[in-house]
Amino acid sequence: MVSIIPLAILGILGFTHIKKDFGEKVGMIFSFLVFFLPINVVYATEIRMYTWAMLFVTVMGLYAYRILKNGDIKNWSIFAIFSLMSAYTHYYGLMAAGIINAVLFIYFIVKLIKSKENKKEYVHNLIKFSIQAIVQIILYIPWLFAFLEQFNSVSNGFWINVNIGTLLEIFEFQFTGIIQGSENIELILSSVAFGAILLIYIITLARKYKKENGKYDIKPALMAIGVYIAIIVAAGIISIVKAPILYARYMLNVTGLFMFFMAYIMSKEKNQYRTVAICALIVIVSVFMNFDRIVENYDPSNIEVDKFISEKIKEDDIIIYGNNQGGFGSGFVISVKYRDNKQYFYNKEKWNVEEAYKAYGPNMQTVESLDCLKDYTGRIWIVEANSFVMLEEEFPNAGYEDIEVLEKRQFDTSYNSYQYAIALVQKNS
């Protein structure tokens, strides 16, 4: 429900703010996309901050546009509030807030320079901009230290891999909510085809509208997609210069801008049958994606791991999780089910996660070496992803050779394609 609430509010905005500012058709299509675009269907059931950031960034964008029409105190105040909330929620929200604030500042500077009349109005808006910008900066300072600490930890080694395929992943993700590796070619091809159809339709419709009207009357849409693209460029530059932060899923934070761009262009369609056809295609793909998600989440393979452990685990057993090949992704699933057992996350890569992983309960401890087991005698569950690296390499290297392997099994599950390599061992000394 926490993730669904902001999407519901965002959908309501289509019938209130967007309808009032851009017309009923734009508002209706926007609300339709909020509720039926596959990416939203997928992430409505994930406990993440992205849908909240999407709401905050979209409201910030709407009030930035309203400021261009009417720079009264109310519009500036609401803009500042949602700009700050965007910055606090995710660093893609921070980039969006920075870019939109910069656009407003440049706009009023240019208008002031070029204008022969109404200079007073632009001066007043620049004063209001300066005041709200200073307030935002002051209120963001408490979080700035945490942000810098996190950013430094990312730069020392993070799991994001930026390469030529990242842009394809962003394209695929934006239309379907899927982030898949090359192992699922059919899914990639179908999602890319769906995205290509929508994109070609939008481009064709925009060009046709220009031809009929002699000019582009789609400035709000271009402003929205401009900020969206600017964020990709900014994240790409940061990834090259400092740390890899360009990641497809993070674009969900600014998907509201992308949906507005689509809705505004689609509202120019005069043939209602084509509009219905495109909307029907979106619904069909959305239903398919939701069904696929349900099948994945409730596949019988998902309970095999829990069944295997629950039948053999004892009260005094220790569980230790490795992170080879991203192994703790699967470890998350186990750790929340056996919170009464003493648990360790073997943080060999020294990620800055100790504080965050306290969420797994008082019995979870993050360690950077296996010395935590030095004085322990008894049974240990070793949970890794797709190999027994910790059992076969890390334990011997740490001097733990008096180990008796009691159980050793590997599992492939449907949920998130998680793999498990689980060993139950007896440490005798």
QUIGICOR-V240677 format. One record per pair of residues at least 6 apart in sequence whose C-alpha atoms are under 6 Angstrom apart, sorted by the first residue. I is the first residue (numbers start at 0). GAP is how many residues later the second one is. D is the distance in whole Angstrom. If there is no record, write none. Layout:
i = {I & I}
gap = {GAP & GAP}
d = {D & D}
This chain:
i = {2 & 3 & 5 & 5 & 9 & 10 & 10 & 13 & 13 & 13 & 14 & 17 & 18 & 24 & 25 & 25 & 25 & 28 & 29 & 35 & 37 & 37 & 38 & 38 & 49 & 49 & 52 & 52 & 52 & 53 & 53 & 53 & 55 & 55 & 56 & 57 & 59 & 59 & 59 & 62 & 62 & 66 & 82 & 83 & 85 & 86 & 86 & 107 & 111 & 111 & 152 & 154 & 159 & 168 & 169 & 171 & 171 & 172 & 174 & 209 & 220 & 220 & 223 & 234 & 235 & 238 & 295 & 295 & 296 & 300 & 301 & 316 & 316 & 317 & 317 & 317 & 318 & 318 & 318 & 319 & 319 & 319 & 319 & 320 & 320 & 320 & 320 & 321 & 321 & 326 & 326 & 329 & 341 & 342 & 342 & 343 & 343 & 343 & 344 & 345 & 345 & 346 & 346 & 347 & 353 & 376 & 376 & 376 & 377 & 377 & 378 & 378 & 379 & 379 & 380 & 380 & 381 & 381 & 382 & 383 & 383 & 384 & 384 & 384 & 385 & 385 & 385 & 386 & 402 & 402 & 403 & 403 & 404 & 405 & 405 & 406 & 406 & 407 & 407 & 408 & 409 & 409 & 410 & 410 & 411}
gap = {41 & 40 & 45 & 46 & 45 & 20 & 23 & 13 & 16 & 17 & 12 & 9 & 8 & 242 & 237 & 238 & 241 & 234 & 233 & 247 & 138 & 248 & 137 & 138 & 202 & 203 & 33 & 36 & 200 & 199 & 200 & 202 & 26 & 30 & 29 & 198 & 19 & 22 & 23 & 12 & 16 & 8 & 14 & 52 & 7 & 6 & 7 & 14 & 7 & 10 & 199 & 88 & 84 & 79 & 78 & 19 & 20 & 6 & 20 & 6 & 40 & 43 & 33 & 11 & 10 & 6 & 118 & 119 & 118 & 112 & 111 & 62 & 63 & 24 & 25 & 62 & 24 & 61 & 62 & 23 & 24 & 25 & 62 & 24 & 25 & 62 & 63 & 24 & 62 & 57 & 58 & 88 & 21 & 20 & 21 & 20 & 21 & 22 & 21 & 21 & 22 & 20 & 21 & 20 & 12 & 50 & 51 & 52 & 48 & 49 & 46 & 47 & 44 & 45 & 42 & 43 & 40 & 41 & 39 & 36 & 37 & 34 & 35 & 36 & 33 & 34 & 35 & 34 & 23 & 24 & 21 & 22 & 20 & 18 & 19 & 16 & 17 & 14 & 15 & 13 & 10 & 11 & 8 & 9 & 7}
d = {5 & 5 & 6 & 5 & 6 & 4 & 6 & 4 & 6 & 5 & 5 & 5 & 4 & 6 & 5 & 5 & 5 & 5 & 5 & 6 & 5 & 4 & 5 & 4 & 6 & 5 & 6 & 6 & 5 & 4 & 5 & 6 & 5 & 5 & 6 & 5 & 5 & 5 & 6 & 6 & 5 & 6 & 5 & 6 & 5 & 5 & 4 & 6 & 6 & 6 & 6 & 5 & 6 & 6 & 4 & 6 & 5 & 6 & 5 & 5 & 5 & 6 & 5 & 5 & 6 & 5 & 5 & 5 & 5 & 5 & 5 & 5 & 6 & 5 & 6 & 5 & 5 & 6 & 5 & 6 & 5 & 6 & 5 & 5 & 6 & 5 & 6 & 5 & 5 & 5 & 4 & 6 & 5 & 6 & 5 & 6 & 5 & 6 & 5 & 5 & 6 & 6 & 5 & 5 & 6 & 5 & 5 & 6 & 6 & 5 & 6 & 4 & 6 & 5 & 6 & 5 & 6 & 5 & 5 & 6 & 5 & 5 & 4 & 5 & 6 & 6 & 5 & 6 & 6 & 5 & 5 & 5 & 4 & 5 & 5 & 5 & 5 & 6 & 4 & 5 & 5 & 4 & 6 & 5 & 5}
